[in-house]
Amino acid sequence: MAKYLVIVESPAKVKTIKKFLGTNYEVLASNGHVRDMPKSQLGFDAANDYEPKYITIRGKGDILAKLRKEVKKAEKVYLATDPDREGEAISWHLYIALKLEDKKVYRITFNEITKNAVKESLKNPREIDLSLVNAQQARRMLDRMVGYRISPLLWAKIKRGLSAGRVQSVALRIICDREEEINAFIPEEYWTLEAALSIKGERKSLIAKYHGKSDKKAELSSKEEMDQLLKELEGARFQVTDIKKGERIKKVPLPFTTSTLQQEASKVLNFSTQKTMRLAQQLYEGVEIKGQGTVGIITYLRTDSTRVSDEAIASSKEYIIKQYGAEYAADVVIEKKKEQKIQDAHEAIRPTDINNIPANIKDSLSRDQFRLYQLIWKRFTASRMTPAKYATTSIKIDANNHRFTVSASKLSFDGYMSIYKEEEDEKTDSNTLVKEITKDTKLTLSSLDPKQHFTQPPAHYTEASLVRALEDLGIGRPSTYAPTITTILARRYVVKEDKNLYVSELGEVVNSMMMDAFPTIVDVNFTANLEALLDKVEAGTMNWKTVVSNFYPDLDEAVKKAEKELDEVEIADEVSEEVCEVCGKNMVIKYGPHGKFLACPGFPDCRNTKPYFEKIGVSCPKCGKDIVVRKTKKGRRYYGCEAIPECDFMVWQRPSKETCAQCGGLMLIKGNKLVCADEQCGFVKKIESEPERAIN
């Protein structure tokens, strides 16, 4: 009979950990939290020193009963919940709910679910860290204060089903502020000039960019200025006046933190933050690998540290030397420096075993699991390699007292780029110096290419750039980014189109009300300061009740004032072009548990509803009706004719408004290319977007 009981959070970990520990250990899961403040009330007593009230979460009674039964049999109980504030709080709640005061109880944590890590944690048990618990209690209460006091106000003043949140409200404000910047932006004209210079014996022209007069850079802001410049360059002799050669070092990327993983997975794999975290959780908790059994293949996924264990450094160095050579293995890697506190108990996100090469375990993973694991594996391996080196050449060319410049670089040592390239690494220089150029090289002007441009407004936030903004501003923590974005999308404060996040009318109204009534709550600096106070609670240098008692009275006063002074705002339903076939009114777009649907505005007299399909502005090649976005029964998106089933047209890739230049048929968007839907035609075109200068 098992002598020792190990309690984890997730049932997915049970099988993995039990395999490591043998028959003396029973491993059971709590299925996350077992106690929380009651849903029907605020959950704490402001008059009694803000003492929280906890109850058993509905549905957890059977789990606790099973755990109590096993606790009675066990000589020792190990609480092995996740290695963060929330995990510490769950262990504390289990300690109280299971009445473990008279038992031998130990808290153990592991950054990765591998045999060595789990067994090592059993050798180094500790007590529950109450500072971590209190930091989590304070966060939970602050979030609850905002949610439970302000959300009912939004229901009363705007519409039912809305919510406010301490972090989500700030995230919404950040997006709204960017929208205002974009709307207020006034484009400014500017011009660029490129000179195509030919060299005797070379077929390819050298492209030089206009710099200014001598070393003084000039900005060309009008056609008149450009015309004057072109006039001054008429008949000019182009002469090389200076050549500098050098070397540029491309630093290795740091291993992933939660934030950078979410950003890169969004950019490279087009994953939402929620999807990235769900897949990472699966890779952390354990997957069945052929020949190894169930094993966790990445380290803990919620971290803001770039630290790597000595064991991982040693094994990665051995692997890199063996596979690439000693010149590719880094001796020292400089870690990221941050002003705000890093929860350095965790490592960076990395593979638990670098020898689990993605290609070797591909068959054991789903397609998306493999893609995310490969990204993590390559990033970590690259972080332990040497920098890439470029040989650079900088040339100055003068013509009639005007200066043009040429910059070229050639990869001289690929270093980490032999395994991992970021988006900017893929961009190559427009100039490749095909021969040695000296001051005596004769240049002949082939053409001058003046171009008009306009400055571009700041880009709309994407999930990736919003995560980066939240992290840079010190708002939230690794565990909060994904749920925050998921919430503002689910509440329809923000809509997502082609990766970009746009504020809806509802989002603007909610943000405006929050700004008017609760300016402190949506203040970026105030929210970041709260995070710093929670860090002090975790460090044991501040009492958690001091934080909540300083926060709540002001909030309570602001809510009472808003209840009296704020006017009700009516948000009208969006009217569609669809006409109700029952009563003839234009149907409106409503939102249900499964997304958008069309409903008759004549409710309750007319109860007609129908599915809502988003039109993409492209006609069906078979019948000429609109192509709409549809979903399969399993939720996979596809593009089909609105007349389905009468018309059977459907494709998995999004159709383009552009037609095929070769056959005139439908083109499909595949990554950065347009591909003809007719495979026999086979026409492919790269999607080109001219880079424009953005105003930050």
Disulfide bonds with the S-S distance in Angstrom:
none
